[in-house]
């Protein structure tokens, strides 16, 4: 793993941002796109079709953008095989390994705002009503999903590093460390 206090020895052209739901992957990916002049592809927009139905062309769309020379995206949908497509092409993986209380607050605030404001997301979808957050079903409540998947990245990171030894991995443990790292690049 690369030291988060050190500058990268290269300017990356293909970047993945990993972390638990609510950690700020998309926000950081957008900032990196602007910083390095990369195309940001929000992977959720490729996955979710109308009415939250998974798009049948999802993996083909991931393959298409992964073949491009310069991009940044969120490292998600591993269980669908995105790691086998994105891992070989990416050069840098930023792992947002933030404190539980922080990611919980961020997710709660984001979900409530989207729900109350009826914010249109990918392909016309909107967050469900706020009371869905109280469900114990991780397929209904994004808060429950976050709880169930909270430690997945810590569990899978060793196998990702082993499978893709060319990939520079930077583990960022809090927003201040992320800001400091960004300033050094």
Secondary structure, 3 states (H helix, E strand, C coil): CECCCCCCCCCCCEEEEEECCCCCHHHHHHHHHHHHCCEECCHHHHHECHHHCECCCHHHHHHHHHCCCCEEEECCCHHHCHHHHHCCCCCEEEEECCCHHHHHHHHHHHHHHHHHHCCCCHHHCCCCCHHHHHCCCCCCCHHHHHHHHCCHHHHHHHHHHHHCCCCEEEEECCHHHHHHHHHHC
